[in-house]
Amino acid sequence: MIGVYQQKGLDFFDIVQEALLRHLNAESKSAGFFAIPAEVFNPLRNQYESSMIIRRIAQEKSAEYTYAAGIVDVDIYTHGMNFIFGMADPIRKTALVSIHRLIGDRLNERVTKEIVHEVGHLMGLGHCRKPHCVMYFSNTLIDTDNKDPDLCIECRREIE
């Protein structure tokens, strides 16, 4: 069971629940809302440090959940990257997706792909070399838009 945590004010649970069930055969449950702590904001970058948000979600994660997934609407980054759409921390069994750079006509489709991608990492999958596999690394929105929401045959075999 995956606990889905959302930043206060967001309402993406239905999209996330359907995406995880359809594409990873994983059940999820709304785990509530959280506020992003002020200290995770980096004023020099005007962005939020993703691993600190993940730590916050992991601290709230109930023992009933195997994994936790968080959805935020702020611009996130990790060290060495200008920005990221999402991040997974397999040690904490927690993933994070930001809708900040996914906004547009294809928002729901993009959220689907990014949450499946990040939870796929929690399930042990790495990045795939096939550009249409959901586990392909998305460096741009074009990468995200061009890939499918499903795992390729090889990636699917790894988690079955």
CORNORUR-V543734 format. One record per residue. N is the residue number from 0. RES is the residue in three letters. PHI is phi as a letter, one per 40 degrees, with the letter a starting at -180 (* if undefined). PSI is psi in radians with two decimals (none if undefined). D_CENTER is the distance of its C-alpha to the mean C-alpha in Angstrom with 1 decimal. Layout:
BEGIN
n,res,phi,psi,d_center
N,RES,PHI,PSI,D_CENTER
N,RES,PHI,PSI,D_CENTER
END
This chain:
BEGIN
n,res,phi,psi,d_center
0,MET,*,2.38,15.5
1,ILE,b,2.19,12.0
2,GLY,c,2.17,12.3
3,VAL,b,2.03,10.1
4,TYR,b,2.40,10.8
5,GLN,b,2.54,11.1
6,GLN,c,2.47,12.8
7,LYS,d,2.33,16.4
8,GLY,g,-0.20,17.4
9,LEU,c,2.76,14.4
10,ASP,a,1.24,14.7
11,PHE,b,0.16,11.9
12,PHE,d,-0.79,12.4
13,ASP,d,-0.71,14.6
14,ILE,c,-0.79,12.3
15,VAL,c,-0.78,9.4
16,GLN,d,-0.81,12.4
17,GLU,c,-0.74,14.1
18,ALA,c,-0.82,11.3
19,LEU,c,-0.67,10.8
20,LEU,c,-0.82,14.6
21,ARG,c,-0.74,15.7
22,HIS,b,-0.36,13.8
23,LEU,b,0.00,13.3
24,ASN,f,0.69,16.1
25,ALA,b,2.27,14.2
26,GLU,c,2.59,15.3
27,SER,b,2.87,13.5
28,LYS,a,2.46,15.1
29,SER,c,2.18,14.7
30,ALA,b,0.00,15.0
31,GLY,h,-3.00,16.0
32,PHE,b,2.72,15.5
33,PHE,a,2.76,15.6
34,ALA,b,2.46,17.0
35,ILE,c,2.17,15.7
36,PRO,c,2.47,18.6
37,ALA,d,-0.56,20.8
38,GLU,c,-0.18,21.1
39,VAL,c,-0.12,17.6
40,PHE,c,2.29,18.8
41,ASN,b,1.82,20.5
42,PRO,c,-0.41,23.4
43,LEU,c,-0.53,24.4
44,ARG,b,-0.29,21.1
45,ASN,f,0.70,20.5
46,GLN,a,2.97,16.8
47,TYR,b,2.40,14.9
48,GLU,c,2.02,14.3
49,SER,c,-0.71,10.7
50,SER,c,-0.49,12.1
51,MET,c,-0.60,14.4
52,ILE,c,-0.73,11.9
53,ILE,d,-0.75,10.3
54,ARG,d,-0.72,14.0
55,ARG,c,-0.81,14.7
56,ILE,c,-0.75,12.2
57,ALA,c,-0.61,13.6
58,GLN,c,-0.56,17.0
59,GLU,c,-0.25,16.7
60,LYS,d,2.19,15.3
61,SER,c,2.61,18.1
62,ALA,c,-0.30,19.8
63,GLU,c,-0.25,19.6
64,TYR,b,2.32,15.9
65,THR,c,-0.74,15.3
66,TYR,b,2.81,11.6
67,ALA,b,2.53,9.7
68,ALA,b,2.33,6.3
69,GLY,b,2.56,6.7
70,ILE,b,2.25,6.9
71,VAL,b,2.89,9.3
72,ASP,b,0.23,11.7
73,VAL,c,2.78,13.0
74,ASP,c,2.15,13.1
75,ILE,b,2.75,11.5
76,TYR,a,2.89,12.9
77,THR,b,2.79,13.6
78,HIS,d,2.33,17.2
79,GLY,g,-0.03,18.6
80,MET,b,2.52,16.3
81,ASN,c,-0.67,17.2
82,PHE,a,2.88,13.7
83,ILE,a,2.68,10.1
84,PHE,c,-0.52,7.5
85,GLY,a,3.05,4.7
86,MET,a,2.61,6.0
87,ALA,b,2.46,6.9
88,ASP,b,1.62,10.2
89,PRO,c,-0.51,12.1
90,ILE,c,-0.75,15.1
91,ARG,c,-0.10,13.7
92,LYS,f,0.74,11.7
93,THR,b,2.38,8.8
94,ALA,b,2.80,5.1
95,LEU,a,2.40,4.0
96,VAL,b,2.36,3.4
97,SER,b,2.33,7.1
98,ILE,c,-0.10,9.4
99,HIS,d,-0.83,12.2
100,ARG,c,0.05,12.8
101,LEU,c,-0.06,11.7
102,ILE,d,2.52,14.8
103,GLY,i,-3.01,17.6
104,ASP,d,-0.45,19.1
105,ARG,b,0.45,16.2
106,LEU,d,-0.91,13.5
107,ASN,c,-0.71,12.9
108,GLU,c,-0.73,13.0
109,ARG,c,-0.73,10.5
110,VAL,c,-0.76,7.9
111,THR,d,-0.89,8.9
112,LYS,c,-0.74,8.7
113,GLU,c,-0.67,5.3
114,ILE,c,-0.68,3.9
115,VAL,c,-0.74,7.1
116,HIS,d,-0.90,6.8
117,GLU,c,-0.72,4.5
118,VAL,c,-0.54,6.5
119,GLY,d,-0.70,9.2
120,HIS,c,-0.71,9.4
121,LEU,c,-0.54,9.9
122,MET,c,0.06,12.6
123,GLY,h,0.02,14.3
124,LEU,c,2.50,13.6
125,GLY,c,-2.99,14.0
126,HIS,c,2.51,14.0
127,CYS,b,2.60,16.4
128,ARG,c,-0.19,19.3
129,LYS,c,2.06,19.6
130,PRO,c,-0.31,18.4
131,HIS,c,-0.13,17.9
132,CYS,c,2.46,15.7
133,VAL,c,-0.36,12.0
134,MET,c,0.06,11.8
135,TYR,c,2.44,13.7
136,PHE,c,2.20,12.6
137,SER,c,1.93,12.2
138,ASN,c,-0.33,14.4
139,THR,a,2.90,15.3
140,LEU,c,-0.56,14.7
141,ILE,c,-0.73,17.5
142,ASP,d,-0.79,15.6
143,THR,c,-0.80,12.8
144,ASP,c,-0.55,15.6
145,ASN,c,-0.33,17.6
146,LYS,c,2.80,15.5
147,ASP,c,2.82,15.6
148,PRO,c,-0.05,12.9
149,ASP,b,2.80,14.7
150,LEU,c,2.54,15.2
151,CYS,c,2.98,18.5
152,ILE,d,-0.74,21.4
153,GLU,c,-0.77,21.2
154,CYS,c,-0.68,17.5
155,ARG,d,-0.73,18.2
156,ARG,c,-0.58,21.3
157,GLU,c,-0.49,19.5
158,ILE,b,-0.05,17.7
159,GLU,c,none,20.6
END
